[in-house]
Structures are given as structure tokens and as C-alpha cells.
Amino acid sequence: MARRILVVVVALLAGVALVAVLIGTSGPAPRSRVQGPEPGSRGTAGGTTAPAVAAGHGTPAHPVGDHVVVGMAATADGGGYWLVASDGGIFAFGDAPYLGSMGGKPLNAPIVGMAGSGPSAGVSGYWLVASDGGIFAFGTAGFQGSMGDRPLNEPIVAIAPSPEGRGYWLVASDGGIFAFGDASFLGSMGGKSLNAPIVAMAGFRPSAGGSGYWLVASDGRIFAFGTARFQGSTGGRPLAHPVVSMAADPASGGYRLVAADGGIFAFGDAPFEGSMGGGVLNRAVVGMGATPSGRGYWLVGADGAVYALGDAPYEGSVGVLPLAGLTVAVDPGHDGGNGGDPAAINRPIDGGGFTESCDTAGATTADGYTEHGFNFDVAIRLEALLRAEGATVVSTRTTDTGVGPCVDVRAAIGNGSGAAVAVSVHADGGPVGGRGYTVIMPAPVVSPISDNRSIVAPSALLGTDVRDSFGSDTGEPTSSYDGQDGLITRDDLGGLNLSTVPKVLIECANMANSTDAGLIETPQWRQGAARGIADGIRSFLTAGLKV
């Protein structure tokens, strides 16, 4: 399904205020643009993540596990590169030596970027930076200090080496700059008004001496400091997807920006050598690196796929579990104690523009198999499948013996979890002669306490994916009495009205029908139901978009 890309930008967004000098915030149109249709503490060497060897241009291989790739750095001669995952795991390719990692070690905050130590220091060192400003130095890259034990107004999002490779700059998402070693502080955007958060930076290495750096915001706006010259930006222009990284062109003194869809924007004399804009990506691009000749660059996706353009050699990539870095909210409908506490579950709540009861006891089959028990069983199986694919799972209830929570609380749990999607698991109590399943999707509802309009379109895509996979995995027919082709849109369910993340509710079968009842009471069918929902979620989250 070439329909959309889930843009999961792993860099945390936010920084600390220092003196700022704005050189430029907008400029001429990019000379070359290919994009979508519209426009802490010191680390010690060593680690548990071994180098990876992979084959196939842009094709993931060798799983990283449940940690997304967050950045890359190229060797000084352009013959290789390192990739870094959010847990600090390092993967070395080509002539890039593996010098240790933080993989498998405790971190106070996730890793958000890395930098090589630079040509004058050789090719045998790199730094990792965490969102709390913690620095981890490996090989000949010297530890020059960190922000790991200091309070930050906003998280660190990127690191760049000094021209001589004996220092580095850190930048926070508010544009605050922190200089260490021989890296000079040349100004920042800390304390200044920004239209969009800073997401990356690049150092300038002039042949005549001096130093400078550029900062880039997610809207493509460029801020230049020191001897780094402002040469244009995409600030103020419509972008199909946010800018996520940048790289200086070592040969020309220009720079390139990359968007989450792999679209490239080249400025100054930096040549445009192609892009992934208009291609199909499973996960967003999160980083880039340039070759020393200035005639090539690499892009890396959150899934570990590497895309080599121009004279950049492809040396391999890594694979990440398909749902790594994503959170899914699972809501097993009803609860085992609901029927015994009518006062609690009949309490009125605001369902987003109408009043409904807190919850209900749910349906049962003719022989007494309860819906709450079915929902919980399928949800437990679903959660295991999602975790096996790398997802973090948040559930609205962890037992089948309690009361509630109310449907508004269930929605709030999903909203507050940072979930990419939410799914509510149910079974129906329909007419005895009716069979089948239905996926319920939210209609747009605006109320004094809610506005779900932004999730209606993605929820419809999620609903279609779940509908398709559920039928395929279970063999269950779509409902003969509710909805059309297994889908229906409703505005009278608080759990959907109040959601701020894409969400659907699935009625897996009709408990009042003897055929459906016989199926849902078997563990094998319930496992298939969980698989059908999990496959639909994965399809939605990894489908990609021809942009």
C-alpha cells in the first residue's frame, strides 16, 4: 500500500538559552529540490552491540531489536559510516571501525545523535550524545565535557564536531548552543523566538581557518553563525514533510537539508545528487552524511535502511523490528467486575458532545462466555504479538477482575501514552441470526471538551487495514447486520470521540450467534483474531507513502 509514511522523527524536540546572533532566516529558493507533491556523563569504550554486515541498497538486514536508528556519521575518507540506535548501539560499515557502543548499558536518556571526530584526528573516533546532553566518547574522540549533569530547558537534538576534531557543539531544540573543547561558541538561538524547533546542526570547516556552524529547524529555516555563510533555506515555504537533518558539503562550503521523506534541498554550491523524495519509505529518514568530495551523501532511515546517492558508496544497512520506537494503546473493552457494580458503570460521563454511561458489563454467549473475558484474552495475545515486533504497548487494564475504567479514562490513557495508534477490542451482542465482524471508525466530533477531526482520516486508513487483515487471518465474514463491508463510522462512542490519536474499535464477532460463539470460545480462533488486529496495525504503521 503506497499511501503514506508514518513520520517518526526520533530526535527529541526542544534547548537552553545562550547569546544568539541571527545571520539569516530565509533566502532564495533551493537550487535543487526533489521532494513530495506538496511542497551526561562520559561514556567508556566498549559495548555489547557488534558490527553489522549487510547487503542490498536500502534493504534492512540484521535486526537492531526494538531500538530505532537515530543518526549516522561518515568516516573522514568517505569509505564507510557508522549508524547509531537510540540505545547507543553502534553499527560500523565499510572502513568505519567498530570502537564500542552504549548498547546494552543503562542510559539516563536516549541517544539522539553522533559525530565522527574529524579528519585531523583520524578516522578512529566518534561521540554519541543523549537528549540530556550526556556525551559518550569512543576511540580517539576525546571527552571534552557534557551537559549530562546540568539542567536543560529543552532536550539536546544534535552534535557536530569542531573543524580540528578536538571539540564539539551540542544544540538543543530551542537553538541553545553548548561548546566544548576547541569548539568556539559563536552564538545561538537560545531565548529567541522560533517558528519551529531546531532539529539538526552542521559545522563549517573553512580552508582559510576560522569556524562556524549552521542550525536548521524542522521548517527548513537556517541560522548561520561564525564563518558559516547563510546560503538559503526552505523557511516560509510549504513542505510535504519536516526537515530532519542537514550536512555540510566539505568541498564547496554549501549545505544540504533532508526531509523525513528523503527529499533533498541543496544550497550554495553543494550539488544535488538525487533524493528519495517521491519514493516509498517504510520509516522516516532521520539522518544524513556527506562524502569528502562533495559529490555524494548517505541518508539513513529510522528502520536502519541506508540510501547512497552520488559517489557515496553503499556499504550496508541494519534492520529494525517493524514497530520499534512506536507505542500502541490496546483497550480491552469492559471489565470483569463491571456487572457487580452498576452504580459505578452507570455513572454519566461526557462522551464528547453527548452523555453516556461510564461503561457497561458487555455481552455473553448463550453458554455464558463473557465478552469482557474474550476482550481481555485477545488483548493479551495482541500485546504479545506487538511487543515481538518491537512496539511499546500501553493497556487500559491489566486484569479482568476490576471495574472500569470509564470510556473517557480509557481514551485519556491512549492520548497520554504517546501512542501512534489505539485499538479497542470488543465482541458484539447483535441479532441471533447475524454473523461477522465490524471495524468502527470515528466520525468528526467537536465538543467543548474534544476535537477529533485530525484523527478521522488516519483512523479510516487504520480501520481499512484492520478490516482487511482480520478477515484474512481469521476467515470470519464481515458483519451481515452492521456497517458496510466490515466498516462503519460513528459519532456516539466516547472512546472514539475523545481520542487524539488514530483509533478504531473492532467488534470481532457476534456473541449472540451460535456459529460465532463456537469460534470465539476456542483459543486458536482468539489467537487468529489477535494476529489479524496486529497485522492491521503493522500495515498501517509501516505501509509507506508514495510522496
FIMARMI-982135 format. One record per residue (C-alpha): residue in three letters; x, y, z. Coordinates in steps of 0.05 Angstrom, whole numbers, padded with zeros to 5 digits, always signed. Example, Ala and Ser with C-alpha at 12.3 -4.5 7.8 and 13.67 -1.06 7.14 Angstrom:
REM residues 2
ALA+00246-00090+00156 SER+00273-00021+00143 
***
This chain:
REM residues 547
MET+00000+00000+00000 ALA+00038+00061-00025 ARG-00005+00111+00012 ARG+00030+00145+00069 ILE+00092+00149+00111 LEU+00090+00148+00186 VAL+00138+00203+00203 VAL+00170+00181+00267 VAL+00225+00233+00279 VAL+00265+00203+00334 ALA+00303+00266+00353 LEU+00271+00298+00414 LEU+00247+00369+00403 ALA+00266+00427+00447 GLY+00344+00474+00484 VAL+00379+00522+00532 ALA+00386+00597+00522 LEU+00452+00630+00507 VAL+00471+00693+00468 ALA+00443+00690+00397 VAL+00462+00723+00332 LEU+00415+00711+00273 ILE+00451+00713+00206 GLY+00393+00691+00162 THR+00324+00661+00169 SER+00301+00655+00098 GLY+00330+00663+00030 PRO+00328+00644-00043 ALA+00294+00582-00067 PRO+00337+00520-00062 ARG+00378+00509-00125 SER+00357+00436-00128 ARG+00296+00407-00096 VAL+00265+00339-00102 GLN+00210+00324-00052 GLY+00137+00307-00047 PRO+00078+00331-00084 GLU+00070+00390-00037 PRO+00112+00427-00023 GLY+00513+00264+00615 SER+00566+00234+00631 ARG+00627+00208+00597 GLY+00620+00141+00564 THR+00672+00087+00567 ALA+00696+00048+00507 GLY+00666-00019+00497 GLY+00596-00044+00489 THR+00553-00103+00470 THR+00529-00085+00401 ALA+00574-00117+00349 PRO+00589-00090+00279 ALA+00539-00110+00226 VAL+00549-00134+00155 ALA+00491-00125+00108 ALA+00476-00127+00034 GLY+00426-00093-00011 HIS+00418-00019-00025 GLY+00369+00010+00025 THR+00348-00060+00046 PRO+00349-00072+00121 ALA+00386-00132+00147 HIS+00409-00156+00215 PRO+00358-00132+00267 VAL+00376-00079+00318 GLY+00318-00103+00361 ASP+00269-00054+00389 HIS+00312+00008+00382 VAL+00306+00054+00323 VAL+00366+00084+00287 VAL+00372+00157+00303 GLY+00433+00181+00265 MET+00497+00168+00227 ALA+00568+00194+00216 ALA+00615+00183+00157 THR+00689+00167+00162 ALA+00737+00222+00140 ASP+00755+00188+00075 GLY+00683+00172+00057 GLY+00697+00098+00054 GLY+00648+00079+00108 TYR+00599+00102+00161 TRP+00571+00087+00229 LEU+00498+00082+00248 VAL+00474+00093+00319 ALA+00410+00068+00352 SER+00371+00102+00407 ASP+00401+00054+00459 GLY+00471+00074+00437 GLY+00483+00011+00396 ILE+00535+00024+00341 PHE+00538-00009+00272 ALA+00601+00000+00231 PHE+00605-00007+00155 GLY+00659-00002+00102 ASP+00724+00024+00132 ALA+00690+00051+00194 PRO+00720+00014+00254 TYR+00676-00011+00309 LEU+00703+00023+00372 GLY+00650+00008+00424 SER+00579+00028+00439 MET+00529+00040+00494 GLY+00485-00017+00471 GLY+00462-00058+00530 LYS+00484-00006+00580 PRO+00439+00036+00624 LEU+00425+00106+00598 ASN+00391+00164+00633 ALA+00363+00188+00567 PRO+00361+00162+00496 ILE+00417+00174+00446 VAL+00395+00226+00394 GLY+00457+00234+00350 MET+00531+00221+00336 ALA+00591+00254+00304 GLY+00658+00229+00279 SER+00720+00262+00308 GLY+00740+00294+00242 PRO+00796+00287+00191 SER+00853+00318+00231 ALA+00841+00268+00287 GLY+00839+00208+00240 VAL+00780+00163+00228 SER+00782+00124+00293 GLY+00736+00161+00340 TYR+00664+00182+00350 TRP+00619+00215+00401 LEU+00548+00197+00419 VAL+00501+00248+00450 ALA+00438+00235+00492 SER+00378+00280+00497 ASP+00401+00301+00567 GLY+00468+00325+00538 GLY+00507+00265+00562 ILE+00568+00251+00518 PHE+00599+00183+00506 ALA+00668+00183+00473 PHE+00699+00124+00437 GLY+00766+00111+00403 THR+00809+00173+00395 ALA+00750+00220+00403 GLY+00766+00257+00467 PHE+00715+00270+00520 GLN+00712+00346+00527 GLY+00653+00355+00573 SER+00578+00347+00572 MET+00512+00374+00596 GLY+00493+00308+00627 ASP+00494+00333+00699 ARG+00465+00402+00686 PRO+00392+00425+00680 LEU+00368+00438+00609 ASN+00308+00479+00588 GLU+00298+00434+00528 PRO+00330+00369+00504 ILE+00392+00364+00462 VAL+00377+00343+00390 ALA+00444+00341+00354 ILE+00520+00344+00358 ALA+00573+00370+00309 PRO+00649+00364+00312 SER+00695+00425+00312 PRO+00739+00435+00250 GLU+00800+00404+00283 GLY+00762+00347+00315 ARG+00784+00365+00385 GLY+00716+00391+00408 TYR+00643+00392+00392 TRP+00580+00433+00395 LEU+00513+00409+00422 VAL+00448+00442+00402 ALA+00381+00439+00438 SER+00314+00444+00404 ASP+00306+00517+00423 GLY+00372+00532+00388 GLY+00414+00536+00452 ILE+00488+00520+00436 PHE+00538+00487+00483 ALA+00611+00488+00462 PHE+00665+00440+00488 GLY+00739+00430+00475 ASP+00766+00473+00419 ALA+00696+00486+00392 SER+00683+00561+00398 PHE+00616+00589+00420 LEU+00595+00633+00362 GLY+00523+00649+00380 SER+00457+00612+00387 MET+00382+00618+00381 GLY+00371+00604+00454 GLY+00319+00652+00481 LYS+00298+00674+00411 SER+00230+00663+00380 LEU+00228+00604+00332 ASN+00172+00584+00285 ALA+00193+00511+00290 PRO+00242+00473+00334 ILE+00315+00463+00316 VAL+00327+00391+00293 ALA+00399+00389+00269 MET+00465+00426+00261 ALA+00527+00422+00218 GLY+00597+00451+00228 PHE+00634+00492+00175 ARG+00707+00474+00160 PRO+00736+00533+00121 SER+00803+00521+00086 ALA+00828+00590+00108 GLY+00816+00578+00182 GLY+00761+00601+00228 SER+00699+00562+00245 GLY+00624+00566+00242 TYR+00561+00526+00244 TRP+00490+00524+00217 LEU+00427+00505+00254 VAL+00365+00481+00218 ALA+00293+00480+00242 SER+00241+00429+00222 ASP+00211+00480+00174 GLY+00278+00485+00138 ARG+00296+00553+00166 ILE+00372+00563+00171 PHE+00411+00601+00224 ALA+00485+00614+00208 PHE+00539+00632+00258 GLY+00613+00649+00255 THR+00644+00639+00186 ALA+00587+00594+00164 ARG+00552+00633+00110 PHE+00476+00635+00101 GLN+00462+00608+00031 GLY+00387+00597+00031 SER+00333+00558+00066 THR+00264+00530+00058 GLY+00236+00573+00115 GLY+00169+00602+00096 ARG+00158+00552+00040 PRO+00108+00494+00044 LEU+00140+00426+00058 ALA+00107+00359+00048 HIS+00147+00332+00107 PRO+00191+00365+00160 VAL+00265+00374+00153 VAL+00301+00325+00199 SER+00376+00333+00187 MET+00430+00370+00149 ALA+00501+00360+00126 ALA+00555+00410+00104 ASP+00587+00399+00036 PRO+00661+00393+00052 ALA+00683+00413-00018 SER+00640+00474-00033 GLY+00622+00504+00033 GLY+00548+00496+00019 TYR+00499+00451+00054 ARG+00442+00403+00043 LEU+00378+00391+00082 VAL+00339+00326+00083 ALA+00265+00318+00099 ALA+00233+00259+00132 ASP+00211+00232+00064 GLY+00282+00234+00038 GLY+00272+00298-00002 ILE+00338+00336-00011 PHE+00348+00412-00013 ALA+00417+00435-00036 PHE+00443+00506-00023 GLY+00504+00545-00044 ASP+00550+00505-00089 ALA+00531+00438-00058 PRO+00510+00395-00117 PHE+00444+00359-00118 GLU+00458+00284-00128 GLY+00388+00255-00121 SER+00338+00241-00066 MET+00287+00192-00040 GLY+00231+00243-00047 GLY+00178+00211-00089 GLY+00199+00141-00067 VAL+00168+00094-00017 LEU+00198+00090+00053 ASN+00176+00045+00109 ARG+00202+00093+00162 ALA+00224+00165+00162 VAL+00294+00188+00145 VAL+00329+00211+00208 GLY+00400+00229+00188 MET+00450+00243+00132 GLY+00524+00246+00119 ALA+00566+00275+00062 THR+00626+00247+00024 PRO+00691+00288+00026 SER+00688+00301-00049 GLY+00621+00338-00041 ARG+00591+00295-00096 GLY+00552+00246-00054 TYR+00515+00234+00010 TRP+00480+00180+00050 LEU+00411+00181+00081 VAL+00391+00134+00138 GLY+00321+00116+00159 ALA+00295+00101+00228 ASP+00289+00028+00205 GLY+00364+00026+00191 ALA+00357+00029+00115 VAL+00414+00066+00082 TYR+00407+00103+00016 ALA+00472+00121-00020 LEU+00469+00177-00072 GLY+00521+00207-00118 ASP+00591+00179-00105 ALA+00573+00156-00034 PRO+00587+00081-00032 TYR+00534+00035-00004 GLU+00568-00008+00049 GLY+00508-00040+00084 SER+00450-00026+00129 VAL+00415-00054+00190 GLY+00345-00077+00203 VAL+00299-00055+00258 LEU+00238-00092+00282 PRO+00179-00062+00244 LEU+00146-00028+00303 ALA+00209-00007+00340 GLY+00203+00061+00372 LEU+00127+00062+00367 THR+00075+00058+00421 VAL+00007+00024+00412 ALA-00051+00033+00461 VAL-00094-00030+00470 ASP-00162-00024+00502 PRO-00196-00090+00523 GLY-00269-00069+00528 HIS-00309-00074+00593 ASP-00282-00109+00655 GLY-00297-00170+00698 GLY-00324-00130+00757 ASN-00370-00084+00718 GLY-00432-00127+00726 GLY-00425-00127+00801 ASP-00421-00052+00808 PRO-00478-00019+00769 ALA-00472+00046+00808 ALA-00401+00056+00782 ILE-00411+00036+00710 ASN-00477+00072+00703 ARG-00447+00138+00725 PRO-00457+00190+00669 ILE-00396+00218+00634 ASP-00385+00267+00577 GLY-00371+00226+00515 GLY-00353+00286+00472 GLY-00417+00324+00457 PHE-00465+00275+00490 THR-00476+00239+00556 GLU-00465+00165+00562 SER-00453+00115+00618 CYS-00384+00103+00645 ASP-00383+00033+00617 THR-00425-00030+00610 ALA-00419-00102+00631 GLY-00414-00127+00559 ALA-00445-00185+00522 THR-00444-00260+00534 THR-00454-00323+00493 ALA-00513-00369+00504 ASP-00470-00414+00547 GLY-00442-00357+00590 TYR-00375-00339+00558 THR-00366-00266+00574 GLU-00346-00210+00527 HIS-00301-00179+00579 GLY-00263-00245+00585 PHE-00258-00252+00509 ASN-00234-00180+00501 PHE-00181-00188+00554 ASP-00156-00254+00526 VAL-00150-00227+00455 ALA-00117-00163+00482 ILE-00063-00203+00520 ARG-00048-00242+00457 LEU-00047-00178+00415 GLU+00001-00144+00463 ALA+00050-00202+00459 LEU+00049-00200+00383 LEU+00060-00125+00382 ARG+00118-00129+00431 ALA+00150-00183+00390 GLU+00151-00134+00332 GLY+00185-00081+00374 ALA+00126-00039+00397 THR+00116-00010+00466 VAL+00046-00028+00488 VAL+00002+00011+00537 SER-00062-00024+00561 THR-00123+00008+00592 ARG-00129-00050+00640 THR-00083-00105+00663 THR-00132-00152+00697 ASP-00202-00179+00683 THR-00227-00172+00754 GLY-00235-00097+00763 VAL-00288-00044+00749 GLY-00279+00003+00691 PRO-00242+00046+00675 CYS-00295+00091+00644 VAL-00291+00101+00570 ASP-00267+00173+00577 VAL-00210+00149+00621 ARG-00193+00095+00570 ALA-00188+00149+00516 ALA-00144+00191+00562 ILE-00097+00133+00574 GLY-00085+00126+00499 ASN-00079+00201+00489 GLY-00028+00208+00545 SER+00015+00149+00525 GLY+00046+00179+00463 ALA+00014+00123+00423 ALA+00018+00123+00348 VAL-00049+00086+00345 ALA-00101+00058+00393 VAL-00148-00002+00384 SER-00207-00021+00427 VAL-00222-00096+00427 HIS-00295-00119+00433 ALA-00345-00171+00412 ASP-00417-00154+00394 GLY-00484-00176+00422 GLY-00524-00170+00358 PRO-00583-00206+00328 VAL-00582-00282+00336 GLY-00585-00292+00261 GLY-00527-00244+00245 ARG-00454-00262+00239 GLY-00388-00227+00228 TYR-00342-00171+00249 THR-00343-00096+00242 VAL-00289-00043+00250 ILE-00318+00022+00278 MET-00283+00087+00259 PRO-00292+00157+00288 ALA-00335+00209+00255 PRO-00312+00281+00264 VAL-00337+00308+00330 VAL-00323+00376+00360 SER-00348+00388+00431 PRO-00330+00434+00489 ILE-00281+00380+00514 SER-00257+00348+00449 ASP-00240+00356+00376 ASN-00222+00292+00339 ARG-00221+00319+00268 SER-00147+00309+00259 ILE-00152+00234+00272 VAL-00212+00219+00227 ALA-00173+00208+00162 PRO-00116+00166+00192 SER-00167+00126+00233 ALA-00203+00109+00168 LEU-00138+00082+00139 LEU-00125+00043+00203 GLY-00196+00015+00201 THR-00188-00008+00130 ASP-00122-00043+00146 VAL-00150-00077+00207 ARG-00213-00098+00169 ASP-00171-00129+00113 SER-00122-00167+00157 PHE-00174-00190+00208 GLY-00216-00224+00155 SER-00155-00255+00122 ASP-00125-00282+00187 THR-00190-00308+00218 GLY-00234-00327+00159 GLU-00291-00290+00195 PRO-00340-00256+00147 THR-00355-00182+00153 SER-00418-00167+00191 SER-00484-00185+00158 TYR-00523-00135+00200 ASP-00479-00076+00217 GLY-00439-00028+00173 GLN-00418-00040+00101 ASP-00362-00087+00080 GLY-00340-00092+00153 LEU-00333-00017+00165 ILE-00378+00035+00198 THR-00367+00107+00222 ARG-00399+00130+00287 ASP-00403+00193+00328 ASP-00436+00164+00391 LEU-00377+00128+00423 GLY-00338+00168+00474 GLY-00275+00126+00466 LEU-00270+00149+00393 ASN-00297+00220+00402 LEU-00247+00236+00456 SER-00186+00204+00424 THR-00129+00248+00399 VAL-00092+00190+00366 PRO-00116+00148+00307 LYS-00163+00097+00337 VAL-00214+00043+00318 LEU-00259-00004+00355 ILE-00267-00075+00329 GLU-00328-00119+00343 CYS-00292-00185+00329 ALA-00355-00229+00324 ASN-00428-00234+00345 MET-00432-00270+00412 ALA-00507-00280+00404 ASN-00496-00322+00341 SER-00483-00396+00355 THR-00432-00404+00299 ASP-00391-00343+00320 ALA-00398-00363+00394 GLY-00369-00432+00378 LEU-00309-00400+00344 ILE-00292-00346+00395 GLU-00291-00396+00452 THR-00231-00432+00421 PRO-00161-00407+00438 GLN-00138-00419+00366 TRP-00191-00371+00338 ARG-00174-00319+00391 GLN-00100-00323+00371 GLY-00120-00312+00299 ALA-00162-00252+00320 ALA-00103-00222+00356 ARG-00059-00236+00295 GLY-00109-00203+00250 ILE-00111-00139+00292 ALA-00035-00138+00299 ASP-00025-00147+00224 GLY-00072-00089+00211 ILE-00035-00044+00259 ARG+00032-00062+00228 SER+00005-00050+00158 PHE-00019+00019+00179 LEU+00045+00039+00214 THR+00093+00013+00161 ALA+00055+00020+00096 GLY+00095+00078+00069 LEU+00071+00133+00023 LYS+00090+00149-00049 VAL+00106+00221-00034 
***
